[in-house]
Amino acid sequence: MNNLFSVKDNVVVITGGTGVLGAAIGKYLASEGAKVIILGRRKEEGDKLVAEIKAEGGEAMFLTTDVMDPESVHACCDKVLAEYGKVDALLNAAGGNMPGATIAPTGNFFDVNIKDFQKVLDLNLTGTVIPTQIFLKPMVEAGKGSIVNFSSMAAFRPLTRVMGYAASKAGISNFTAFLANEVATKFSSKIRVNAIAPGFFLTNQNRALLTNPDGSLTERGADVIRQTPFKRFGSPEELCGTIQYLISDASSFVTGTVAIVDGGFNSFAM
C-alpha cells in the first residue's frame, strides 16, 4: 500500500478550527486518521465539532485560545504536547475582517478606520506569526513538521473594498516564503512551510457580502462568479485534498509555495 499521502496518527493543530473552512478540514483529516486539535474562541461550537468527529470514529480535542495572546497559545501547545508528545502540522486558519477596515461601495480610501485596519492586520498576520512561533518549536526539536498558512485571492491582486484584509493576506504570503527559507536553512529541511490561497467559499464572514437572504447573488457575488471560470463558489471540502498533500510526505520537496484553490479565479484575464 502506498502511504505517500497518509496523515494517519499525525497530530494536526488547526487555529480558527471552528470556522466553516477549518471545521471541514478538521473533520476530513480526522477521517483520514489524523489526531486533530481544534483551536478557537467559541467553546460551544468547538465541543460540538469534536463530538461530531468522535461520533464518526475520529480523534479530536478542542482548546479555547486567542491567537493574539501568546500565553493562551503557549498553554494550548503545552496541553497538546502533554497529550500527544509532538506536533506534526499546524494549519493557521484563524483570521477575519472588520467593517472599519473595508471601503463601502459609496465610500473611498479616506473612510478607512485606522484602528480597525490595524486590528485586521494583527488578527490575520500577527495571529499567524504567534501560533507559528510557538508550535514551530516542537517541530524544530523533532526535526520535522509542516506549517500551512491561509492566504487569499486578495494577496495576488488588490480586490476592491477589502484594503486591510488584502494587505494582511499579502503579508501572509510573504511571511510564508520568508519562514520556509528560515527554517530550512537554520533548522531542518524536513520542516516545510507553505500556504493555501482559497478562492471564494461561502463562510460566516462573507456570506452576506456575496449572497442575499434569499440565496441570490449580490452585485459583488455576481462579479466573483463572472471572474471564476468554474462559475460557482467553492465547497469547503474542496480544500481538503490540497491540505492533505501539503502536510503529507507527498509534498516532501515543496516549501515556500502558495497553493491556489480557486476554480480558476486568479487565472481569469478578461
N, C-alpha and C positions, 0 to 999 in steps of 0.2 A: 504494500500500500504506500502511495506517495504522500508524504506528510508535509510537503512544501508549504502549503497554505494553513497548516494546522495552528490553532491557538489554544489547543486543549491544555488545561492546567495553567495557562498564563494568567498572571494577576494583572488585571487591567483597571486602571483608575480613570474615571470619567468626570471631569468638572462640568458643572451645568448639566448633570446627568438626568435631571427631571424634566428638561425641556423636550420638545417634540422630537428633535433630531437625536439628542443624547439618549433619550429613552429607547428609541427604536434601535439605535446602535447597541445599547446595553443589552437589550433583550436578545438581539441576534447573536452577539458574541457569547452570551451565556448559553444559548442553544448550541453553540459550537464547542462548548466545554471550557470556556474561559471562566475564571473567578472574577466577577465584576464588582467593583466598588463604585457606588454612585455618590458623588459629592454634590451638595446643593443646599439651598437655604430653606426649601419647603419640605419639612419633615413628613407631613401627612402624605404628600404625593410621593416622596421618596420611599416611605414604608410600603405604600400601595404598589409601587413598581417592583420592589424587592419581593413582595408576596406573589406578584404575578410571575416573576421569574422562577421562584421556587416552586410554584404550582406546576410549572412546565418541566420541572426536574433540574433546573439550573441552580447555580450558586451565586449569591449576591449579598451585598452589605450596603446599607445606606449610612452615611455620616454627614451630619449637619456641618456646614462650613461656609465661610465667606472668603472668596478667593482674593479679596483685598486685604485680608487680615492674616499676616504671616503666622501669628501664634495659632490661629484657628487651623490653618493648613498644616502646620507642624504637628499639631495634636492628631490630625487625621492620618498623617503619614506614620506617626508612631503606632497608631492603632492597627493600621494595615500591616506594618512590619511585625507587630506582636502576634497578629493572627496568621499571617502567611509567610513572613520572613523574607519577602522580596517584593519588588515592583518590576514587572516586565514591560508594561506600557502605560503611558499617560496620554489621554486624549483631552486636550484643552478646548472643551466645547462651551465653556461659560462665556457670556457676552451679552450685548444688547445695545439699545439706542434710547435716546430721550428726545421728547418733542423740542426742547430748547436748543438741541444741537442740530436740528433739521431746519430747512427753509421751506415755508409754506408756498403753495403754488402762486399766491399773490404777493409773497414777500421777496426779500433779497438778502444778500450777504450781511447787511448791517443789522438784521434781525436776530442773528445768532447770539444766543446767551453763552457768554464765555465760560461761566461756571459749569453749565451743563455740558458744553463742549469738552471741558477738562474731565468731567466725570465720565463721559463716554470713552475718552482716550484711556483713562485709568481702568475702567471696567474691562475693556477689550484687550488692551495692550499690557498694562501692568498686571491685570488679572490673569494674563497668560504667563508673564515672566515670573511672578511669585510662585505659583504651583510648580512651574518648571524647575526653578532653583531648588525647591525643597524635595521634589520627587526624583530629581536627577541624581541626588547624592547616593541613594541605594543602588541606582543603576551603575554609577561610577565604581562603587565598591564591588559590585558583581562583575563589572567589565562588559556588560551588555544591556541592551534595552532599546525601546523605541518610543519616540515622542511624536505625536501628531497634533499640530496646531490647526485652528479653524480660521482660514482666511475667507475671502468673499469675492464675488464678481466686482464689488466696489473697489477692490485693491488693484484691479487691472485698468479700470477706466473710471473717470470721475462722474459717477452717476449723479444726476441732478438731485438736489434737496438734502441728501444724507452726508453732508460735509464731514461731520465729526466721526461718524461710523466709518466712512471711506478712509479717512486719514488713519484711524486706528487699525483697520484691516490691512492697509498698505504697510503699516509698521509691523504687523504680524508676519507678513510675507518676508520682509527684510530681516526680521529677527530670526526667522526660521533658517534662512541661508547663513546668517552670522553664526548661530549656535551649532549648526551642522558642522561647520569648519572648526569651531572652537572645541567641541567635544571629540571630534575625530583626531585632531592633531595633538590635543593635550591629555586626553584620557583613553579612549578606545575607539577603534574603527568599527567595533560591534555595537556602538551606541549610535543610533540613527535619528535624525530629526527631519521631519517632513511636515507638510501642511496639506490640507484638503480645502478646495475652494468650491463650495456648493453653489449651484445656480440658484434659481428661485424655487423654494419649497414653502408651502404654506405653514407658518408657525403661529404661535400665540402672539408674537410681536408684530408680524407683518400682515396678518390675515385681513385686518380692517383697512389696510393700505391698498391691498391688491384685489379684494373682493367686497361686494356689497352684502348686507344682511341676507339677501335672498340667494346669494351664491353667485350672482352675475359679476362680471369683471368691472372694476373701477377703471377710470381712464388710464391710471398708471399700470394696473394689471393687464389691460389690453395692450399697452405699449410693450410690456415684458413678453407677452405671448407672441406679439408681432416680431420681436427680436430673437425669439427662440425657434430654431428650425424644427424642433420636435412638436411645437405648438401646444405645449402643456406645461404645467408645473411639475416639479419632481416629486416623487414619493420618498419619504424619509428612508424607507428600506433600500432605496437605490444608492444610498451612500455606503451601505454595509460591506459590499464586496471590495470597494476601494480601501476602506478602513482595514479590513482583514488582510488585504495584500500588504499594506504599509506596516502592519505590526507583526507580520509573519516572516518566516525565512524566505518567502517568495521574493521579497524586496531587499535581500541582504546586501546588494550593491547600489542601493538607492538612498541618497540622502541630500538634503538641501533643496528638495523639489516642492512644487505646489501642484498637486493633482487636481485637475478641473473635472467637476461632475455637474454639467450644466445644460444638457440637451442641445448643445451647440451654441448657446448664447454668446459666448466670448469669441466665437469664430464668425459670427454673422457680420457682414460688412455693409450691405445695402439692400 
